[in-house]
Amino acid sequence: MKKIALLLLLAICISVLGITVSSAETAATDPALEIAFYTVPMRASVSILYAVEKYNDRDVYVVADGKQAKFKGELTQNLGGGEKTYLIYECELDAKDMSKDVTAYVVDATDPNKTGTAIKYSVNTFLDSYIERYEDDDTKTAYVDLVRAMKAYGEAIATWRNS
């Protein structure tokens, strides 16, 4: 019954799980052309959200999986180094593609030959890192169970669609 409830929750709309990977792991030479952080919202349609620091009002966009990602809006946060505003872009994926690496990079809209560093990321990479990070945290047990169910759902969809 617990597994069915988790899968049902997964099938309806699920709120965002808060694990974020920061670009502080790599040195940025031009912050306007680097992806600042990325996260994956958990809901029936799977997406990867990319956040790019808003920098000197530069006109930029994100290319993910060979297509221009959809602009979703701005987000202002204080991530420890002061308040920053980020431009949020979304790359939607079919659930069967949760294990697929998506290559994303930032493009300068005024000069499309100027691009940032490309990153590769998959939904399953996010799910695995969430499980690893929180599996021993008793306050996150329900979320970890949900993430495992979501991963199982993606694997089941991929198997079904490939059969």
N, C-alpha and C positions, 0 to 999 in steps of 0.2 A: 504494500500500500504506500509505503514511504517513497519508493522509486517512482510509482505512478504519479504521486503528488508532485515530485520534483520535475518529472517530465511534463506534467500539465502546466506547472509554473513556467517552465521553459517555453512552452508553446504559446503562452500569452506574453504580455510585455513584462520584461524583467528590468529592474533598475540597474544602473551602472555599478560595476564592482570597481573599487578604487585602487587599483595597482597601476602605477605610472612608471614608465621608464624614461629617465631624464637624459638629455644630451650631454650632461656634465661628464659622462663617461668618455666623450670624444671632444677634442678641442675644436671649437668653432672659429674659423678665420673671419667669417662674415655672418653674424647672427641672423640676418634677414634671409640668408640662403640655406639655413640649416633647420632641420626638424628638431624642435626643442624637446618635445616628449610625445609619446603616443600611448593610447589606451584602447581597450576594446570594450564597447558597451555590450552587455549580455541581453539579448532579446531574440525573438523568433527569427528575424532577419539579422544575419551576422554582418557586422561592419568593423572596420578598423578606423579609428579617428586619429588624425594627425594634427598636432598643434605646432604652429610656426610662430615664433615671436614677432609681434608687430614692431617693426623697427624703422624709424624715420619715415613712416607712411609709405614705405616701398610697396609697389604693386607687385605682388607675387601670387603664385598658385602652386598646388601640389599635383604632380603626376603620379598616379598609383596604378600599377598593373597596365601601363601603357595608355591610360586614359586620364583626362583631367578629373581630379577628385572634386566632389560637390562641396562648395563653400557652405558651412553650417552656421557661421556667426563668429562672434568674438567672446573670449573668456578672460576675465581679469582675475589673477590669483597672486597670492604672496607665497612663493615657494622657498622662503628662507633668505633670498637675496634681494628682497624688496618686491614691491608690487610690479607685475608685468602683465601686459595684455597679449593674448595669443589669438591668432586666426585659426579656426578649427575647420578641417576638411575631412570629408567622409568617403571611404572606399567601401562599397557594399560587396558582399561575397555570398555566393550560394553556400548553404550549409555543407554541401559535399566537398567544398573547397577549403574547409577549415584548416587542413594540414598543408595547404599550398602556400609557399612563400610568395609574398607580394613585394615587389620592388617599388619603392617610393622615393621621390626626390622633389625638391623645391625648385621652381623656375622663376626667374625674374621676368615679369610680364612685359617690361619695356625692352628687354633684350633676351629673347628665348634661348640664346646661346650660353647665357650665364645660368648655371645650375649649381645646386648644392650637392653634398655627398649623398649618394644613393644608399638606402638601407633596405635590408630584406627582413621581413617579419611575417609570421603567420598567426592566425588565431590560436592554434594549438600551442605555439610557443608561449603566448600569453597565459593560456590555461595552465600549462605545465609549471610556469614560474609562479602563478598564483597558488597552486596546490603546494609546491615546494616551500613557498614562503609562509603559508598559513596552516598547513596540515596539523601542526602541533599546538595551535592556538585554539583553546577551548571556546573562545568567544566567536570564532569564525567557522565552527563545525558545519553549520547549515550552508554557508556560502561554499565551503570546500566540497560538500556533497553535491551542491547545485552545479559547480564547475565540473566535477567528475561526470555528472549526468549530461551536461551539455557536450562534453567531449565524446561521451558514448553516443549521444544523439547524432553528432556530426559524422562519426565513424559509421553508424548504422545507415545514415542517409547515403553516404558515399558507397557503401557496399550495395545497397538497394539500387542506386542509380547506375552502378557499373555492372549490375547483373543482367 
